[in-house]
Amino acid sequence: MGPISTGMGLILFYYIEDETGKYTLEELRTIQDWLIKFQLQTVPGVTEVLGIGGWEKQFHAIVDPNALLRYDLSINDIVEIIKKNNLNVGASFI
């Protein structure tokens, strides 16, 4: 099969439901993205698993201008620190 260019290329849709009520939509999306997706990608012939729905986990940095002055930092320093914190590397890299 060629690359997915329309919805017609999608083969399987599935739904994750928590009947116990223990998990939020954010937690279910995280389970999909970090557990189920990786397992499905190991199936021969599967090229991509797309997650839709739920709430993606997000982190927001709220910068206190007074703290920037107190620690002699600029907003660019904060941006660079966050970029370095979110660096992705291969598993064989130390």
C-alpha positions as CSV (number, residue, x, y, z in Angstrom):
1,M,0.0,0.0,0.0
2,G,1.1,3.6,-0.6
3,P,1.4,6.4,1.9
4,I,-1.8,7.5,3.7
5,S,-3.1,10.5,1.7
6,T,-6.8,10.2,2.6
7,G,-8.9,8.6,5.3
8,M,-9.5,5.7,2.8
9,G,-6.0,4.4,3.6
10,L,-6.8,3.8,7.2
11,I,-7.3,0.1,7.8
12,L,-8.4,-0.3,11.5
13,F,-10.1,2.0,14.0
14,Y,-10.2,1.0,17.6
15,Y,-11.6,2.6,20.8
16,I,-10.1,2.6,24.2
17,E,-12.7,2.7,27.0
18,D,-12.3,2.8,30.7
19,E,-15.4,1.2,32.2
20,T,-14.0,1.5,35.7
21,G,-13.8,5.3,35.6
22,K,-10.2,5.2,37.0
23,Y,-8.5,6.9,34.0
24,T,-9.0,10.4,32.6
25,L,-9.1,11.1,28.8
26,E,-5.5,12.4,29.2
27,E,-4.4,9.1,30.8
28,L,-6.1,7.0,28.2
29,R,-4.4,9.0,25.4
30,T,-1.0,8.5,27.2
31,I,-1.6,4.8,27.3
32,Q,-2.5,4.8,23.6
33,D,0.6,6.9,22.7
34,W,3.2,5.1,24.8
35,L,2.0,1.5,25.2
36,I,-0.6,0.4,22.6
37,K,0.9,2.3,19.7
38,F,4.4,0.8,20.1
39,Q,2.9,-2.7,20.3
40,L,0.9,-2.3,17.2
41,Q,3.9,-0.9,15.3
42,T,5.7,-4.2,15.8
43,V,3.1,-6.0,13.7
44,P,4.6,-6.8,10.2
45,G,3.1,-4.5,7.5
46,V,2.0,-1.8,9.9
47,T,3.7,1.5,8.9
48,E,2.0,4.0,11.2
49,V,-0.4,4.1,14.1
50,L,-2.3,7.4,14.4
51,G,-3.8,8.4,17.7
52,I,-6.8,10.7,17.7
53,G,-9.1,11.8,20.5
54,G,-8.5,12.1,24.2
55,W,-6.4,14.9,25.7
56,E,-2.6,15.0,25.0
57,K,-0.5,15.7,28.0
58,Q,1.0,19.2,27.9
59,F,3.4,21.1,30.1
60,H,3.2,24.9,30.4
61,A,6.1,27.0,31.6
62,I,4.7,30.1,33.4
63,V,7.6,32.6,33.7
64,D,7.7,35.0,36.6
65,P,9.3,38.3,35.3
66,N,10.4,39.1,38.9
67,A,12.2,35.8,39.1
68,L,14.0,36.4,35.8
69,L,15.3,39.7,37.2
70,R,16.3,38.1,40.5
71,Y,18.3,35.3,38.9
72,D,19.6,37.5,36.0
73,L,18.0,35.4,33.3
74,S,16.3,36.4,30.0
75,I,13.3,34.7,28.4
76,N,15.7,33.4,25.8
77,D,17.6,31.6,28.6
78,I,14.4,29.9,29.7
79,V,13.6,28.9,26.1
80,E,17.1,27.3,25.7
81,I,16.8,25.5,29.0
82,I,13.5,24.0,28.0
83,K,14.8,23.0,24.6
84,K,17.8,21.2,26.2
85,N,15.5,19.5,28.6
86,N,13.4,18.1,25.8
87,L,16.3,16.7,23.7
88,N,15.6,13.4,22.1
89,V,18.4,11.0,21.4
90,G,18.7,7.4,20.3
91,A,18.6,4.5,22.8
92,S,22.3,3.7,22.2
93,F,23.5,7.2,23.1
94,I,24.9,7.9,26.5
